[in-house]
């Protein structure tokens, strides 16, 4: 995954997570509900068509498959994003970013229990991957209602590098969790 995508996905995740945090009066079902495909970013159909044409020529290009998944994810077309990320997984089985993307995608599809399995598999690949730990806390808290597990995940994410963007996001979650924010 490119650095630009990681930054974009991190910003997207943090915006969604912080938005969810500010809507504490919503029911658990409303918090876990996937975003509407009709709101938010528009799907770049031209870019996807171009990438799919390139994929016809190179069907095992994992980077290209992931980029197509990213386009769908950023446009909140989660079922399509999931299909592409899953297709790339056998080609990149040790990539924790891919497990993170699959986990988030499943969560936004309302399949948080399945999502946490992928996130945990990604953590097994790299237990010091800060972003996947942040994601784990998000899915545990908002998707599964596991406050203790979420807090543990956010503490681990923060401890890895408290001064990074992800470390600061984990600290914000912990502060809100502990009534400081």
Order of alpha helices (4+ residues) and beta strands (2+ residues): alpha-alpha-alpha-alpha-alpha-alpha-alpha-alpha-alpha-alpha
